[in-house]
Amino acid sequence: MIEVRKMKQRKIDKLLLKNGHIIDPGLGMDLICDVLVVDKKIVRIEQNIAADDAHTIDMTGLLITPGLFDMHVHFREPGREDEETIKSGCLAAAAAGFTGVCPMPDTQPAADTRSIIEFIISEAASSAVDVYPIGAVTKGRRGEELTEMAEMVEAGAVAFSDAGRSIRHADMVRRSMEYMSMFNVPLIAHCEDVALAAGGAMHEGAVSTRLGLPGMPGVAESIIVARDILLAEFTKSQLHIAHISTARSLDIIRKAKQRGIHVTCDVTPFHLCLTDDSIKTYDANFKVNPPLRAESDRLALVEGLRDGTIDVIASDHAPHAPEEKDVEFGAAPFGAVGLETALGLILDRLVAPGHLSLPEALKKMSVAPRSILGLPSTPIEVGACANFSFIDTELKWQVDSKKFYSKCRNSPFNGWDLKGKARGIYNEGILCWTGEGTGR
């Protein structure tokens, strides 16, 4: 079993990957070949490439894919560097096989100004992981006054969200959508009717009743999903629904897409692999928002991936300090770390059983999120910038949160046996490798 803490990082200008299984879902490419990279660019994709002066890695049995991209992470800096920093978050992302991430703006202070967006980008400048910040829609994420979005877009923000807070007033949502449309960036919506969900700790249903915990009804999500979709239709703007969790929300989105409304959505591995029944141990690591739903919802989400209604799989990586999670369930904060288990869960629990093909899964974790955010694609073709994830689909490993690169350990999957894991990434001329045999 690979020890993730042994990840090596090295600047390499000339890299030769031998006998790799290349899968590029954007190009429809699926072949075994060599890849030669010189000065960050792909210069050859052929059989039997010879380059004596190149750093060479035997990729036999490993996948080479466009770099995975996570459009929903919480890196906590500035403000809660004890839980995660930009640098530790980037290390966790690299170990997990991601070459790009989007940190949410729920920092302290919120990422609601140009200076904070610039700070986040500067902190990640030397990393192999590209960081594209998401700015706050409203000042302080309070839902009262719009931020200076133009300045944040100019500084590098690629979308806007109030991250974990649903914007209460419809007129504020409308104004924000109209403003964002000027810059062709999406609103990423956390959909939750605050009044309906107030005081809840888990999904409202038979399990919450049995456990004696206050519930958050699924309709609290679906009402706001419907509202925001109608406003996106009215304003002719781009809307992305984050971490959908209910069958009803999914059905609303499916029908909206059929009507031609510009709406996309993502789902997390938490909601694809767990249900509210997981909370029976009262382990606060299972407390996430939106909450884990019923099995019928989980099955609907899997079908939504299959039929294309769900565009993206995102981790919603949310680290919390142990003293915050090690309390009674109702008092614990929502959120769980998700970066370093995301790929393994998708490969083991969705691809291996046949719920989703490997190219489809890779598309939802690489090509689709970049497209939604209007970011450059990362095709594996001659002349393109080299941006790769290296994946071993056969590697069996056990989740051990103590070995995470993230600063926090609040994973609901600790101890799970999985098959499939990232072995490394290559981006910006930097090789990050978690396995043995990094070549000469």
C-alpha positions as CSV (number, residue, x, y, z in Angstrom):
1,M,0.0,0.0,0.0
2,I,1.4,3.5,-0.9
3,E,2.2,5.8,1.9
4,V,0.8,9.1,0.8
5,R,3.1,11.1,3.1
6,K,6.0,10.1,0.8
7,M,4.9,12.3,-2.0
8,K,7.8,13.7,-3.9
9,Q,7.8,17.1,-5.8
10,R,10.3,18.0,-8.4
11,K,10.6,20.6,-11.2
12,I,11.1,18.8,-14.5
13,D,11.5,20.5,-17.8
14,K,11.7,17.4,-19.9
15,L,9.5,14.5,-19.0
16,L,8.9,11.2,-20.8
17,L,6.0,9.0,-19.8
18,K,6.3,5.4,-21.2
19,N,3.5,3.0,-22.0
20,G,0.8,5.0,-20.3
21,H,-2.9,4.3,-20.8
22,I,-4.2,7.7,-22.0
23,I,-7.8,8.5,-21.5
24,D,-9.0,11.9,-22.5
25,P,-12.8,12.1,-22.3
26,G,-12.8,15.5,-24.0
27,L,-11.1,14.2,-27.1
28,G,-12.5,10.7,-27.0
29,M,-9.0,9.4,-26.7
30,D,-8.3,5.9,-25.3
31,L,-4.9,4.4,-26.2
32,I,-1.6,3.1,-24.8
33,C,1.3,5.4,-25.8
34,D,4.3,7.4,-24.8
35,V,4.1,11.1,-24.1
36,L,7.1,13.5,-24.2
37,V,6.9,16.9,-22.5
38,V,9.4,19.7,-23.1
39,D,9.2,23.1,-21.3
40,K,5.6,22.4,-20.0
41,K,4.3,21.6,-23.5
42,I,3.3,18.2,-25.0
43,V,5.6,17.7,-28.0
44,R,5.1,14.1,-29.0
45,I,2.5,11.4,-28.4
46,E,3.8,8.3,-30.1
47,Q,4.9,4.7,-29.6
48,N,8.4,4.0,-28.6
49,I,9.7,7.5,-28.0
50,A,13.4,7.7,-27.1
51,A,14.8,10.7,-25.2
52,D,17.9,9.9,-23.3
53,D,18.1,13.2,-21.5
54,A,14.5,13.2,-20.3
55,H,13.3,12.2,-16.8
56,T,11.5,8.9,-17.6
57,I,8.7,7.2,-15.8
58,D,7.4,3.7,-16.7
59,M,3.6,4.2,-16.7
60,T,2.7,0.6,-17.5
61,G,-0.7,-0.1,-15.9
62,L,-1.4,3.5,-15.0
63,L,-3.8,6.0,-16.5
64,I,-2.7,9.4,-17.9
65,T,-5.7,11.7,-17.9
66,P,-6.3,15.5,-18.1
67,G,-5.7,16.9,-14.7
68,L,-8.6,16.4,-12.3
69,F,-10.3,19.6,-11.2
70,D,-12.3,20.2,-8.0
71,M,-14.6,23.2,-8.2
72,H,-15.7,23.2,-4.6
73,V,-13.2,23.2,-1.7
74,H,-12.8,25.1,1.5
75,F,-9.2,26.0,2.3
76,R,-10.0,28.2,5.4
77,E,-7.2,30.7,4.8
78,P,-7.3,33.6,5.7
79,G,-8.6,33.2,9.2
80,R,-8.5,29.6,10.2
81,E,-5.0,28.5,9.2
82,D,-5.2,25.9,12.1
83,E,-7.7,24.0,9.9
84,E,-6.3,24.4,6.4
85,T,-4.0,26.8,4.5
86,I,-3.7,27.4,0.8
87,K,-0.4,25.4,0.8
88,S,-1.7,22.4,2.8
89,G,-4.9,22.3,0.8
90,C,-2.8,22.3,-2.4
91,L,-0.7,19.4,-1.1
92,A,-3.9,17.5,-0.3
93,A,-5.2,18.2,-3.8
94,A,-1.9,17.1,-5.4
95,A,-1.9,13.9,-3.4
96,A,-5.5,13.3,-4.4
97,G,-4.7,13.7,-8.1
98,F,-6.2,17.2,-8.6
99,T,-4.3,19.8,-10.7
100,G,-6.8,22.6,-10.1
101,V,-9.2,23.6,-7.4
102,C,-11.6,26.4,-6.5
103,P,-11.6,27.6,-2.9
104,M,-14.9,28.9,-1.6
105,P,-15.1,32.3,0.0
106,D,-16.2,31.3,3.5
107,T,-12.9,32.4,5.0
108,Q,-12.5,34.8,7.9
109,P,-12.7,37.5,6.6
110,A,-14.8,36.4,3.6
111,A,-13.2,36.5,0.2
112,D,-15.2,39.5,-0.7
113,T,-12.5,42.0,-1.9
114,R,-9.9,42.2,-4.6
115,S,-7.0,42.0,-2.0
116,I,-8.2,38.7,-0.6
117,I,-8.6,37.1,-4.1
118,E,-5.0,38.3,-4.9
119,F,-3.7,36.9,-1.6
120,I,-5.2,33.5,-2.3
121,I,-3.7,33.3,-5.7
122,S,-0.3,34.5,-4.5
123,E,-0.2,31.9,-1.8
124,A,-0.6,29.2,-4.4
125,A,1.8,30.6,-6.9
126,S,4.6,28.0,-6.4
127,S,2.3,25.0,-6.3
128,A,1.7,22.4,-8.9
129,V,-2.0,22.9,-8.3
130,D,-3.8,25.8,-10.0
131,V,-6.0,27.8,-7.6
132,Y,-9.0,29.7,-9.0
133,P,-10.7,31.5,-6.1
134,I,-14.5,32.0,-5.9
135,G,-15.5,35.4,-4.6
136,A,-18.4,36.2,-2.3
137,V,-21.6,37.4,-3.8
138,T,-22.4,39.7,-0.9
139,K,-20.2,41.6,1.6
140,G,-19.3,39.4,4.5
141,R,-21.6,36.7,3.0
142,R,-24.4,38.5,4.9
143,G,-26.8,38.7,1.9
144,E,-27.3,42.4,2.3
145,E,-25.0,44.2,-0.1
146,L,-23.3,43.1,-3.4
147,T,-19.5,42.9,-3.5
148,E,-17.3,44.7,-6.1
149,M,-17.4,41.7,-8.4
150,A,-15.7,43.5,-11.3
151,E,-12.6,44.1,-9.2
152,M,-12.5,40.4,-8.1
153,V,-13.0,39.1,-11.6
154,E,-10.1,41.3,-12.7
155,A,-8.0,39.9,-9.8
156,G,-8.8,36.3,-10.8
157,A,-12.1,35.2,-9.3
158,V,-13.9,32.7,-11.6
159,A,-17.3,32.6,-10.0
160,F,-19.3,33.9,-7.1
161,S,-21.0,32.2,-4.2
162,D,-22.0,32.9,-0.6
163,A,-20.6,29.4,0.2
164,G,-22.7,27.6,2.7
165,R,-25.3,30.4,2.9
166,S,-28.3,30.6,0.7
167,I,-29.0,34.2,-0.3
168,R,-32.3,34.8,1.5
169,H,-33.9,37.6,-0.7
170,A,-34.8,36.9,-4.3
171,D,-34.2,40.4,-5.4
172,M,-30.6,40.1,-4.2
173,V,-30.2,36.9,-6.2
174,R,-31.6,38.6,-9.3
175,R,-29.3,41.6,-9.0
176,S,-26.3,39.4,-8.5
177,M,-27.1,37.3,-11.5
178,E,-27.5,40.5,-13.7
179,Y,-24.2,41.8,-12.4
180,M,-22.4,38.5,-13.0
181,S,-23.8,38.2,-16.5
182,M,-21.6,41.2,-17.4
183,F,-18.5,39.1,-16.8
184,N,-19.8,35.7,-18.0
185,V,-19.2,34.0,-14.7
186,P,-21.7,31.8,-12.9
187,L,-23.4,32.1,-9.6
188,I,-22.7,29.0,-7.5
189,A,-25.7,28.6,-5.3
190,H,-26.0,26.8,-2.0
191,C,-29.7,26.1,-2.0
192,E,-31.4,26.0,1.4
193,D,-34.5,27.7,2.7
194,V,-33.1,29.0,6.0
195,A,-36.4,29.1,7.8
196,L,-37.3,25.5,6.9
197,A,-33.9,24.1,7.7
198,A,-33.3,26.3,10.9
199,G,-32.0,24.3,13.8
200,G,-31.7,21.0,11.9
201,A,-28.8,18.7,12.3
202,M,-29.6,16.0,9.7
203,H,-32.1,15.0,7.0
204,E,-35.7,15.0,8.2
205,G,-37.2,11.5,8.0
206,A,-37.6,8.3,9.8
207,V,-34.0,8.1,10.9
208,S,-33.9,11.6,12.4
209,T,-37.1,10.7,14.3
210,R,-35.5,7.5,15.6
211,L,-32.3,9.2,16.6
212,G,-34.1,12.2,18.2
213,L,-32.2,14.7,16.1
214,P,-33.8,17.8,14.6
215,G,-34.4,17.4,10.9
216,M,-33.7,19.4,7.7
217,P,-36.4,18.6,5.1
218,G,-35.4,17.9,1.6
219,V,-38.0,20.5,0.4
220,A,-35.8,23.2,2.0
221,E,-33.3,22.6,-0.7
222,S,-35.7,22.1,-3.6
223,I,-37.6,25.3,-3.0
224,I,-34.5,27.4,-3.4
225,V,-33.3,25.3,-6.4
226,A,-36.6,26.1,-8.1
227,R,-36.4,29.8,-7.2
228,D,-32.9,30.3,-8.4
229,I,-33.6,28.4,-11.7
230,L,-36.6,30.6,-12.4
231,L,-34.4,33.7,-11.7
232,A,-31.7,32.4,-14.0
233,E,-34.3,31.9,-16.7
234,F,-35.6,35.4,-16.1
235,T,-32.2,37.1,-16.2
236,K,-30.8,34.8,-18.9
237,S,-27.7,34.2,-16.7
238,Q,-25.6,31.2,-15.7
239,L,-26.4,29.3,-12.6
240,H,-24.6,26.4,-11.0
241,I,-26.3,24.4,-8.2
242,A,-23.7,23.2,-5.7
243,H,-23.9,19.8,-3.9
244,I,-27.5,18.7,-4.8
245,S,-28.8,16.1,-2.5
246,T,-32.4,15.3,-3.2
247,A,-34.3,13.5,-6.0
248,R,-36.8,16.4,-6.2
249,S,-34.0,18.9,-6.7
250,L,-32.6,16.7,-9.4
251,D,-35.9,16.4,-11.2
252,I,-36.3,20.2,-11.1
253,I,-32.8,20.7,-12.7
254,R,-33.5,18.0,-15.3
255,K,-36.7,19.7,-16.4
256,A,-34.9,23.1,-16.5
257,K,-32.2,21.8,-18.7
258,Q,-34.9,20.4,-21.1
259,R,-36.3,23.9,-21.3
260,G,-32.9,25.3,-22.3
261,I,-32.2,27.2,-19.0
262,H,-28.4,27.7,-18.4
263,V,-28.2,25.6,-15.3
264,T,-25.5,23.1,-14.2
265,C,-25.0,21.2,-11.0
266,D,-22.6,19.1,-9.0
267,V,-22.8,16.3,-6.4
268,T,-20.4,15.1,-3.7
269,P,-19.0,11.6,-3.0
270,F,-20.6,12.0,0.5
271,H,-24.1,12.1,-1.1
272,L,-23.3,9.4,-3.6
273,C,-21.9,6.9,-1.1
274,L,-23.6,7.6,2.2
275,T,-27.2,8.0,3.6
276,D,-28.8,9.4,6.7
277,D,-28.6,5.9,8.1
278,S,-24.9,6.4,8.5
279,I,-25.6,8.8,11.3
280,K,-26.9,6.1,13.7
281,T,-23.5,6.1,15.5
282,Y,-23.9,9.9,16.2
283,D,-20.4,10.4,14.6
284,A,-20.2,14.1,13.8
285,N,-17.9,13.3,10.9
286,F,-21.1,12.4,9.0
287,K,-22.6,15.8,9.6
288,V,-22.5,17.7,6.3
289,N,-24.6,20.3,4.7
290,P,-26.7,19.6,2.7
291,P,-27.3,16.6,5.0
292,L,-27.0,13.0,4.0
293,R,-30.3,12.0,2.6
294,A,-32.4,8.8,2.2
295,E,-31.4,5.9,0.1
296,S,-34.0,6.8,-2.5
297,D,-32.3,10.2,-2.9
298,R,-28.9,8.6,-3.2
299,L,-30.1,6.2,-5.9
300,A,-31.6,9.2,-7.8
301,L,-28.3,11.0,-7.7
302,V,-26.5,8.1,-9.1
303,E,-29.0,7.9,-11.9
304,G,-28.6,11.7,-12.4
305,L,-24.9,11.1,-13.1
306,R,-25.7,8.3,-15.5
307,D,-28.2,10.3,-17.6
308,G,-26.1,13.5,-17.6
309,T,-28.3,15.7,-15.5
310,I,-25.4,16.1,-13.0
311,D,-22.5,17.7,-14.7
312,V,-19.7,17.6,-12.1
313,I,-18.5,15.6,-9.1
314,A,-16.9,17.9,-6.5
315,S,-15.5,17.1,-3.1
316,D,-16.9,19.9,-0.9
317,H,-13.7,19.4,1.1
318,A,-14.5,21.1,4.5
319,P,-11.8,20.6,7.2
320,H,-12.7,21.2,10.8
321,A,-10.5,21.2,13.9
322,P,-10.9,18.0,16.0
323,E,-12.1,19.9,19.1
324,E,-15.0,21.3,17.0
325,K,-16.1,17.9,15.7
326,D,-15.5,16.0,18.9
327,V,-18.7,17.2,20.5
328,E,-22.3,16.0,20.5
329,F,-23.8,15.7,17.0
330,G,-26.1,18.7,17.2
331,A,-23.4,21.1,18.4
332,A,-20.8,20.1,15.7
333,P,-20.2,22.2,12.6
334,F,-21.3,20.9,9.2
335,G,-18.6,19.6,6.9
336,A,-16.1,16.8,6.2
337,V,-12.7,16.5,4.5
338,G,-13.2,15.1,1.0
339,L,-10.2,15.8,-1.3
340,E,-8.1,12.7,-0.6
341,T,-10.9,10.2,-0.8
342,A,-12.9,11.6,-3.7
343,L,-11.2,9.7,-6.6
344,G,-11.0,6.4,-4.8
345,L,-14.7,6.5,-3.8
346,I,-15.8,7.3,-7.4
347,L,-13.6,4.6,-8.9
348,D,-14.5,2.0,-6.3
349,R,-18.2,2.7,-5.6
350,L,-19.4,4.0,-9.0
351,V,-17.1,3.0,-11.8
352,A,-16.2,-0.5,-10.6
353,P,-19.9,-1.6,-10.1
354,G,-20.8,-0.2,-13.5
355,H,-22.9,2.8,-12.4
356,L,-20.6,5.1,-14.4
357,S,-18.0,4.5,-17.1
358,L,-14.4,5.5,-16.5
359,P,-14.4,8.2,-19.2
360,E,-17.7,9.6,-17.9
361,A,-16.3,9.8,-14.4
362,L,-13.1,11.5,-15.6
363,K,-15.2,14.0,-17.6
364,K,-17.2,15.0,-14.6
365,M,-14.0,15.4,-12.6
366,S,-11.8,17.2,-15.2
367,V,-13.4,18.5,-18.4
368,A,-16.8,19.6,-17.2
369,P,-15.9,21.8,-14.2
370,R,-13.3,23.7,-16.3
371,S,-15.9,24.2,-19.1
372,I,-18.6,25.5,-16.6
373,L,-16.1,28.0,-15.2
374,G,-14.9,29.1,-18.6
375,L,-11.3,28.0,-17.9
376,P,-8.9,26.7,-20.5
377,S,-9.2,23.0,-21.3
378,T,-6.3,20.6,-20.7
379,P,-6.4,18.2,-23.7
380,I,-3.7,15.6,-24.1
381,E,-2.6,16.6,-27.5
382,V,0.6,17.9,-29.2
383,G,1.1,21.6,-28.5
384,A,-1.1,21.7,-25.4
385,C,0.2,22.6,-21.9
386,A,1.0,19.4,-20.0
387,N,-1.5,19.0,-17.2
388,F,-1.9,15.4,-16.2
389,S,-3.3,13.2,-13.4
390,F,-1.7,9.7,-13.0
391,I,-4.1,7.1,-11.7
392,D,-3.8,3.5,-10.6
393,T,-7.3,1.9,-11.0
394,E,-6.1,-1.4,-9.5
395,L,-4.4,-0.1,-6.3
396,K,-6.1,-1.4,-3.2
397,W,-5.8,0.8,-0.2
398,Q,-7.4,1.7,3.1
399,V,-8.4,5.2,4.1
400,D,-6.3,6.4,7.0
401,S,-7.1,10.0,7.8
402,K,-3.9,10.3,9.9
403,K,-1.9,10.1,6.6
404,F,-3.8,12.9,4.9
405,Y,-2.0,16.0,3.7
406,S,-5.0,18.1,4.8
407,K,-4.5,19.5,8.3
408,C,-7.7,18.0,9.5
409,R,-8.9,14.4,9.9
410,N,-12.7,14.7,9.9
411,S,-13.5,12.1,7.3
412,P,-16.5,9.8,7.4
413,F,-14.6,7.3,5.3
414,N,-11.8,6.5,7.7
415,G,-11.0,2.8,7.6
416,W,-12.8,2.2,4.3
417,D,-11.2,-0.2,1.8
418,L,-11.1,1.2,-1.7
419,K,-9.7,0.3,-5.0
420,G,-8.2,3.0,-7.2
421,K,-6.0,5.9,-6.3
422,A,-4.0,8.8,-7.7
423,R,-0.3,8.2,-8.1
424,G,0.6,11.8,-8.9
425,I,0.2,14.8,-11.1
426,Y,2.2,16.9,-13.5
427,N,1.4,20.6,-14.0
428,E,3.3,23.8,-14.4
429,G,6.4,21.8,-15.0
430,I,6.2,20.2,-11.5
431,L,5.9,16.5,-10.9
432,C,4.2,15.4,-7.7
433,W,4.4,11.6,-7.2
434,T,3.0,9.5,-4.4
435,G,4.2,6.2,-5.6
436,E,7.5,4.4,-6.0
437,G,9.5,4.3,-9.2
438,T,9.7,8.0,-10.2
439,G,12.2,7.2,-13.0
440,R,15.8,8.3,-13.2
